[in-house]
């Protein structure tokens, strides 16, 4: 039986989703024609190749949804084959945004990293042709068990979002990478595997989360459910078979849960379908797995860029867990036994459906004619067939609405027919060469270069409330349009946020009808109370393992819509064709040149207090607190800044005036004087006043070149924690930054100002001037110079220095230390931040001076103890601590200390860098001892 805490609760209301039904009915996205957020799509989606793939989609109503746990979990080759090869409508639900992952590209972590990984996955989705959905739960770090994940997330919280996504998308087939068993190797993976099986039944039951039904969604029962064959090995034979769990590094007897049928399986599930992901597609010019891997490589924060696969066969096995139709043991496709031809849509209805079958066959005839008549060099030849197919589809929708079919049958059929209307719209736009470019523009006339033709002008990056700006809609087609001809430009317009009443003024008269090009201009004003462009989800602290949904309309979406869209509607012989694009800004970056970026609205002033938390030594009489101000407007900003302090505390100055020119940030440092400072947390808030508005929130763009940026908001608050910490006097520390962390700033809080070493200083500088040299996280992955500098670092230690290496990835497993060690292919992790830590050598200087480290210093940690614990080491290294997760062997490789010559070499796998950003006192005390190790007491 399923554990009682995870049984499905058929409840009328749910505390975590107690929001009343939305005022407006939720409309499934797939049925809508949406404005693209991209200035330009992939080459494979343009021109003749793009049109051919649209025709493939028009010819079938096949659909599937894959459910996974994190960005980069997906079986991209399968998704690409089904979407681009078979024409299926393909979606993916990713439970988390990868907030707890590592960042190989920049210094952002947690929710900022989640925004980056969201946009990385959206980029990867472009390659596979996948529509993206999300749940509200967060990646809180590596999880070893499914029970821990459900304890953190709540079973029904996850299921609620999964059911909602399936009811929105209404796929025929559910697939999963994972099965919900220890073979998945990660608690989050296991949850996604279980959810993929549970939703097969739950989404079709109207008694499950009925508030979704009240919202306008309808129950939906997928026809089949499959999961990919295990990622990790099954060993042994017969009754002695075992399964390997990479999360724990242990094997156990083969015992697998089938959540659909509520049974245990003690043998390897059969392979029911093999997906030939290595098949070559002549339209794409490569195999499906090759194309998908290009997309997977876009998820650089986790992999730094992937390895391109070579062409050739690549098959992936899937097991069928459930089917509502009769099936065979061996299938050729997920859709075997389902009539996924256009006439097959009639199977959704009951009773007298002859009119429906006849109408679908007629639509199918027009699509088939277009497929056979399609010539890449002259796509306009198929426009008449697409035109007639569109009209027949609209007529059939009208006939369905007027028929005696049940309400449910009408909704089910019309869902698919509206998708076909949207696909006909796309095919007509592609075959006629219709395009719209929506651009912010400084001028109300086209910039035309005699060498390069019409071009986009460079602009500001974002708008702010109260600002005026112009938008240019550049509308083109492959042929001319005219009022009396078959093709004409019917109208152009802008879409702005509902309920905000943006003043929009069209500039100029009607569009001339003599050429296949038009520029339409608009003047806009951002209302003073316009909402900033921000995530619709947030959480008060990283300790909450799920997001609060600030606007339920956007639940399951990647982001709330961008604020302004530009649209054009053509009319071809009575058929409307709509195309839209999110309004874009254009800026210059050295190397890429002109870069498009969706227009966003930001607050006029951003107020930021760095990391948001830090420590204050108990004997401190004062401490500095710097507030960064950024003017996001296109005009100067003037105002005053002050701090809200705990009772009895004071600051100098009490109030600071500021003047911020355009694009010129400022930093104001206050000297804060605490009173009666104790070992507790004190909250400080920065408030800026400019004009008639107050600002107490930081907004920052997150991302890196090559990935679409987004904006992260956090309150301008600072949590100062009093801590009893001592540091050796006069320390001079060199710091080698890896992929990015906040340790140098944290050390400044306790009186140490590290110098960030450049590559040249590492190779040629005077290292002897430093008491300690600290290597940041993943330095050996980010700083290739370190491999060449190994001997210099060892010589530095031998001559009396202290080298401190924080956690590193596999690149470090090459004996860069003074004595041999082994990190291992799958380094151990201790993910329970509350796991007991035993101090093995309390008298070692690292554990005893200048702070006496006790088990209490490991209290109050967040997310994890650490990862990349050493597997084995030379006896010259002394293990100083021991810890472990439940059922894990004791881990002594988290803090290793070795004397080398006159100095020392230290490896620390504990996630001190994570704790210091959260002002965990023990992390500061431990790090103070590490950097003081080269200056022992006399």
Secondary structure, DSSP 8 states (H G I E B T S, - for coil): ---GGGS----S--GGG-----SS----GGGS---BS-SS--GGGSHHHHHHHHHHHHT---EEEEEESSTT-S-HHHHHIIIIIT--EEEEEES---TTS--SSSS--HHHHHHHHHHHHHHHHHHHT-EEEE-SB---S----HHHHHHHH-HHHHHHHHHHHHHHH--SEEEES--SSGGG-SHHHHHHHHHHHHHHHHTT-TTSSHHHHHTT------SEEEEE--SS-EESSGGG-EEEETTTTEEEE--EEETTTTEEE-S-----EEEETT-EETTTTEEHHHHHHHHHTT-HHHHSS-----SS--EEEEEEEEESS---SSBSSTTTTS--SGGGGGGG--SS-HHHHHHHHHHHHHHHHHHHH--GGGGGGGHHHHHHHHHHHHHHHHHHHHSS--HHHHHHHHHHHHHHHHHHHHHHHHHHT-EEEEEEESSSS-EEETTTEEE-----SEEETT-EEEEEEEEE-SS---TTSSEEEEEEEEE--TTS--EEEEESS---SSSSEEEEEEEEE--TT------SEE-SSTTSSB-EES-GGGTTSSS---S-EEEEEEEETTEEEEEEEE-EEEEEETTTEEEEEE-EEE-SEEEE-TTSEEEEETT-S-EEEEEEEEE-SSS-EEEEEEEE--TT-EEESSEEEEEE-TT--EEEEEEEE-SS--SSEEEEEEEEEETTEEE-EEEEEE--TTS--EEEEEESEEEEEEE-----TT--EEEE--S--SHHHHHHTTT---EE--HHHHHHS-GGG-SEEEE-TTHHHH-THHHHTHHHHHHHHHTT-EEEEE---GGGTTT-SSS-EE--TT-EEE--TT--EEES-TTSHHHHSSS---GGGGTT--S-SEEEE-SEE-TTSEE-EEE--TTS--B-TTEEEEEETTEEEEEE-B-HHHHHHTT-HHHHHHHHHHHHTTS---
